[in-house]
């Protein structure tokens, strides 16, 4: 052991392929091993990439990330960024990890914006509980250069989340010129974060609010529990529906703040669909529908107000 630490003794040459193979054995995932190696070394170049020599400092950087992963930290936090639709977003424990279900929320929201755009007026969108900014920034990026112009307000009550969203806004602006300038970040609880002048003038409210029931938290995967609890867990609805309290707040506020016509697009848990649908109708929304996610589960509620 002492001779292995001899500073005068040359260290063995280790290649990218050898490092990756060793990590596959440790992590049990070829994809995760590749992601962690590429996060430090970058993608391999050409067929000879696997034979690339890995210097000791870079091996140590890879090892530090592997140990975090083996300690139970979500892969996305270890990597520090994650893909969401067309974006590469910074993520850390201050924000939720972007998920495919929320990509579907953006898809539905863009479809609604397409209907609203037929009026020809500039559009105002509000993303409540923005977190990393995934929804707001995707809408801004994917409508860049469109006419009419789409202005996006993004709110969150957590200052740390807004810091991450601001960093992501800067990143998006480098890829989609002009998109960042159309996203305005505000701190506060739901609609209270918005200027009063927007009341009655928002064309689309979109949100992925907390909707995990309190009693479900203990049974979640430990990696999910590593994400901010306040962004996941909500109280029960007024009728006792588990985890529906924040969905209720968003729908209730949207009925007041939306322009006519206007729409709300909100992510929900599948078991909440009947209660959320009924609440939307009681609040005066029409053309209410619930769209399934890629797994076929009720996931996105859409409601319109016309008068």
C-alpha positions as CSV (number, residue, x, y, z in Angstrom):
1,X,0.0,0.0,0.0
2,X,2.8,2.3,0.9
3,X,4.5,1.8,-2.5
4,X,1.2,2.7,-4.2
5,X,1.4,6.1,-2.6
6,X,5.0,6.7,-3.6
7,X,4.9,10.0,-5.5
8,X,7.9,9.0,-7.5
9,X,6.2,5.9,-8.9
10,X,4.3,6.4,-12.2
11,X,0.6,5.9,-12.0
12,X,-1.0,3.3,-14.3
13,X,-2.4,4.6,-17.5
14,X,-6.2,4.4,-17.5
15,X,-8.4,4.8,-20.5
16,X,-11.9,6.2,-20.9
17,X,-13.2,2.8,-21.8
18,X,-11.7,1.2,-18.6
19,X,-13.1,4.0,-16.4
20,X,-16.5,3.5,-18.0
21,X,-16.5,-0.3,-17.7
22,X,-15.5,0.0,-14.0
23,X,-18.4,2.4,-13.3
24,X,-20.9,0.1,-15.1
25,X,-20.0,-2.6,-12.7
26,X,-20.3,-0.3,-9.7
27,X,-23.5,1.5,-10.7
28,X,-25.3,-1.3,-12.5
29,X,-26.2,1.1,-15.3
30,X,-24.3,1.7,-18.6
31,X,-26.2,4.9,-19.3
32,X,-25.4,6.4,-15.9
33,X,-21.8,5.4,-16.2
34,X,-21.6,7.1,-19.7
35,X,-23.3,10.2,-18.5
36,X,-21.0,10.7,-15.5
37,X,-17.9,10.1,-17.6
38,X,-19.0,12.4,-20.3
39,X,-20.0,15.1,-17.8
40,X,-16.3,15.3,-16.9
41,X,-14.5,14.3,-20.1
42,X,-17.0,15.4,-22.7
43,X,-18.3,13.1,-25.4
44,X,-15.8,10.7,-27.0
45,X,-14.2,11.8,-30.3
46,X,-14.2,9.2,-33.0
47,X,-13.7,5.4,-32.7
48,X,-10.6,5.9,-30.7
49,X,-12.5,7.7,-27.9
50,X,-12.6,4.7,-25.6
51,X,-8.8,4.6,-25.7
52,X,-8.4,8.2,-24.5
53,X,-6.2,8.5,-21.5
54,X,-7.9,9.9,-18.4
55,X,-5.6,12.1,-16.3
56,X,-5.6,11.5,-12.5
57,X,-7.3,14.9,-11.6
58,X,-10.2,14.0,-14.0
59,X,-10.4,10.5,-12.6
60,X,-10.8,12.1,-9.2
61,X,-13.6,14.4,-10.5
62,X,-15.4,11.4,-11.9
63,X,-15.0,9.5,-8.6
64,X,-16.4,12.4,-6.6
65,X,-19.6,12.3,-8.8
66,X,-19.9,8.6,-8.5
67,X,-19.7,8.7,-4.8
68,X,-22.5,11.3,-4.7
69,X,-24.6,9.0,-6.9
70,X,-23.9,6.0,-4.8
71,X,-24.9,8.0,-1.7
72,X,-28.4,8.2,-3.2
73,X,-28.3,11.7,-4.7
74,X,-30.4,11.9,-7.9
75,X,-28.4,11.6,-11.1
76,X,-29.8,14.9,-12.3
77,X,-28.4,16.8,-9.3
78,X,-25.0,15.1,-9.7
79,X,-24.8,16.1,-13.3
80,X,-26.2,19.6,-12.5
81,X,-28.4,19.8,-15.5
82,X,-31.1,17.9,-17.4
83,X,-32.8,17.9,-20.7
84,X,-36.4,19.2,-20.9
85,X,-37.9,19.4,-24.4
86,X,-35.5,21.6,-26.4
87,X,-33.7,23.0,-23.3
88,X,-30.7,21.9,-21.2
89,X,-31.7,23.2,-17.7
90,X,-29.6,23.7,-14.6
91,X,-31.0,21.7,-11.7
92,X,-30.0,21.3,-8.0
93,X,-31.8,20.5,-4.7
94,X,-33.5,23.8,-4.7
95,X,-35.8,22.7,-7.6
96,X,-37.7,19.7,-8.8
97,X,-36.2,17.6,-11.5
98,X,-38.0,18.2,-14.8
99,X,-40.0,15.2,-15.9
100,X,-41.7,13.9,-19.1
101,X,-45.1,14.4,-17.6
102,X,-44.4,18.2,-17.4
103,X,-43.1,18.2,-21.0
104,X,-46.7,17.1,-21.9
105,X,-48.0,20.1,-20.0
106,X,-46.0,22.3,-22.2
107,X,-47.2,20.5,-25.3
108,X,-50.8,21.1,-24.3
109,X,-50.1,24.7,-23.3
110,X,-48.6,25.4,-26.7
111,X,-51.6,24.0,-28.4
112,X,-53.9,26.3,-26.3
113,X,-51.6,29.3,-27.3
114,X,-52.1,28.4,-30.9
115,X,-55.8,28.7,-30.5
116,X,-55.5,32.0,-28.6
117,X,-53.1,33.4,-31.2
118,X,-55.8,33.4,-33.8
119,X,-57.1,36.6,-32.2
120,X,-53.9,38.4,-33.4
121,X,-53.2,40.2,-30.1
122,X,-50.0,39.7,-28.0
123,X,-50.4,37.0,-25.4
124,X,-49.7,37.0,-21.6
125,X,-48.9,33.6,-20.0
126,X,-48.4,33.0,-16.3
127,X,-46.4,30.0,-15.0
128,X,-47.2,29.5,-11.3
129,X,-44.6,27.7,-9.2
130,X,-42.0,27.8,-11.9
131,X,-39.2,26.1,-10.0
132,X,-36.3,25.7,-12.5
133,X,-38.3,27.7,-15.1
134,X,-38.9,24.6,-17.2
135,X,-42.4,25.4,-18.3
136,X,-42.0,29.2,-18.7
137,X,-38.7,29.0,-20.5
138,X,-39.9,26.2,-22.8
139,X,-42.9,28.3,-23.8
140,X,-40.8,31.4,-24.4
141,X,-38.2,29.4,-26.4
142,X,-40.7,27.5,-28.5
143,X,-42.7,30.7,-29.4
144,X,-39.6,32.7,-30.1
145,X,-40.1,34.8,-33.3
146,X,-43.8,34.0,-33.3
147,X,-46.5,36.6,-34.0
148,X,-48.3,37.5,-31.9
149,X,-45.6,37.9,-29.2
150,X,-45.9,35.8,-26.0
151,X,-44.9,37.4,-22.7
152,X,-44.4,35.0,-19.8
153,X,-44.6,35.7,-16.1
154,X,-43.0,33.1,-13.9
155,X,-43.7,33.0,-10.1
156,X,-42.4,31.0,-7.2
157,X,-42.4,31.5,-3.4
158,X,-38.9,30.1,-2.9
159,X,-36.0,32.5,-3.5
160,X,-33.7,29.6,-4.3
161,X,-35.9,28.3,-7.0
162,X,-36.0,31.7,-8.6
163,X,-32.2,31.9,-8.5
164,X,-32.1,28.7,-10.5
165,X,-34.8,29.9,-12.9
166,X,-32.8,33.2,-13.5
167,X,-29.7,31.2,-14.3
168,X,-31.7,29.1,-16.7
169,X,-33.2,32.2,-18.3
170,X,-29.7,33.4,-19.1
171,X,-28.8,30.0,-20.6
172,X,-31.9,30.0,-22.8
173,X,-31.3,33.5,-23.9
174,X,-28.0,32.4,-25.4
175,X,-29.7,29.8,-27.5
176,X,-33.0,31.5,-28.3
177,X,-32.2,35.2,-28.8
178,X,-35.0,37.4,-27.4
179,X,-36.7,34.6,-25.5
180,X,-35.1,35.5,-22.1
181,X,-36.4,39.1,-22.4
182,X,-39.9,37.8,-22.6
183,X,-39.7,35.9,-19.3
184,X,-40.3,37.9,-16.1
185,X,-39.6,36.3,-12.7
186,X,-41.5,37.3,-9.6
187,X,-41.4,35.9,-6.0
188,X,-44.6,35.2,-4.2
189,X,-47.5,32.8,-3.5
190,X,-49.3,32.0,-6.7
191,X,-51.2,35.0,-8.1
192,X,-50.1,37.3,-5.2
193,X,-46.7,37.5,-6.9
194,X,-48.2,39.2,-9.9
195,X,-48.8,42.9,-10.5
196,X,-52.5,43.9,-10.0
197,X,-52.5,45.2,-13.5
198,X,-52.6,41.7,-14.9
199,X,-55.8,40.8,-13.1
200,X,-58.3,40.0,-15.9
201,X,-55.6,40.2,-18.5
202,X,-53.8,36.8,-18.5
203,X,-54.5,34.7,-21.5
204,X,-53.1,31.4,-20.2
205,X,-52.4,30.2,-16.7
206,X,-50.1,27.1,-16.6
207,X,-48.8,25.3,-13.6
208,X,-47.3,22.2,-12.2
209,X,-48.2,22.7,-8.5
210,X,-47.5,20.3,-5.7
211,X,-50.1,17.5,-5.8
212,X,-48.5,14.6,-3.8
213,X,-50.7,13.8,-0.8
214,X,-49.1,14.1,2.7
215,X,-49.6,10.5,3.5
216,X,-47.8,9.5,0.2
217,X,-44.5,11.2,1.1
218,X,-43.1,8.4,3.2
219,X,-43.7,5.8,0.5
220,X,-41.9,7.8,-2.3
221,X,-38.6,6.6,-3.7
222,X,-35.7,8.0,-1.6
223,X,-34.4,9.8,-4.7
224,X,-37.8,11.6,-5.0
225,X,-37.6,12.5,-1.4
226,X,-34.3,14.2,-2.1
227,X,-36.2,16.8,-4.1
228,X,-37.8,19.8,-2.3
229,X,-40.8,18.5,-0.3
230,X,-42.6,21.8,-0.5
231,X,-42.6,21.6,-4.3
232,X,-44.2,18.1,-4.2
233,X,-46.5,17.8,-1.3
234,X,-49.9,19.5,-0.9
235,X,-52.7,19.3,1.6
236,X,-56.1,17.7,0.9
237,X,-58.8,19.5,-1.1
238,X,-61.8,20.9,0.5
239,X,-63.8,17.8,-0.4
240,X,-61.0,15.5,1.0
241,X,-59.3,14.7,-2.3
242,X,-55.7,13.8,-1.3
243,X,-53.1,16.4,-2.4
244,X,-55.6,18.7,-4.2
245,X,-55.2,21.9,-2.1
246,X,-52.7,23.7,-4.4
247,X,-54.5,22.6,-7.5
248,X,-57.7,24.2,-6.0
249,X,-55.8,27.5,-5.4
250,X,-54.5,27.7,-8.9
251,X,-57.9,26.9,-10.5
252,X,-59.7,29.3,-8.2
253,X,-57.3,32.1,-8.9
254,X,-57.3,31.5,-12.6
255,X,-61.0,31.9,-12.8
256,X,-60.5,35.5,-11.5
257,X,-57.3,36.5,-13.3
258,X,-57.9,35.1,-16.7
259,X,-58.9,37.3,-19.7
260,X,-62.0,36.3,-21.7
261,X,-61.5,34.1,-23.5
262,X,-58.7,32.5,-21.5
263,X,-57.5,29.1,-20.4
264,X,-55.8,27.2,-17.6
265,X,-53.5,24.2,-18.1
266,X,-52.5,22.4,-14.9
267,X,-50.7,19.2,-14.1
268,X,-52.6,16.9,-11.7
269,X,-52.3,13.4,-10.2
270,X,-54.4,10.8,-12.0
271,X,-56.7,10.2,-9.0
272,X,-57.5,13.9,-8.8
273,X,-59.0,14.2,-12.3
274,X,-62.7,13.8,-11.2
275,X,-62.5,16.3,-8.4
276,X,-60.4,18.8,-10.4
277,X,-62.8,18.5,-13.4
278,X,-65.8,19.1,-11.1
279,X,-64.2,22.1,-9.4
280,X,-63.3,23.7,-12.8
281,X,-66.9,23.4,-13.9
282,X,-68.1,24.9,-10.6
283,X,-65.8,27.9,-11.1
284,X,-67.2,28.6,-14.5
285,X,-64.7,26.9,-16.8
286,X,-66.1,25.3,-19.9
287,X,-64.6,22.9,-22.5
288,X,-62.9,21.2,-19.5
289,X,-60.9,18.1,-20.5
290,X,-58.2,16.0,-19.0
291,X,-55.3,14.8,-21.2
292,X,-53.4,11.6,-20.5
293,X,-49.7,11.4,-20.2
294,X,-47.5,9.1,-22.2
295,X,-48.3,6.2,-19.8
296,X,-52.0,6.7,-20.4
297,X,-52.7,8.2,-17.0
298,X,-54.9,11.3,-16.5
299,X,-52.3,14.1,-16.1
300,X,-53.2,17.5,-17.6
301,X,-56.4,19.4,-17.0
302,X,-57.4,22.1,-19.5
303,X,-60.3,24.5,-18.9
304,X,-61.5,27.6,-20.8
305,X,-63.4,30.7,-19.6
306,X,-65.3,32.7,-22.2
307,X,-67.3,35.2,-20.2
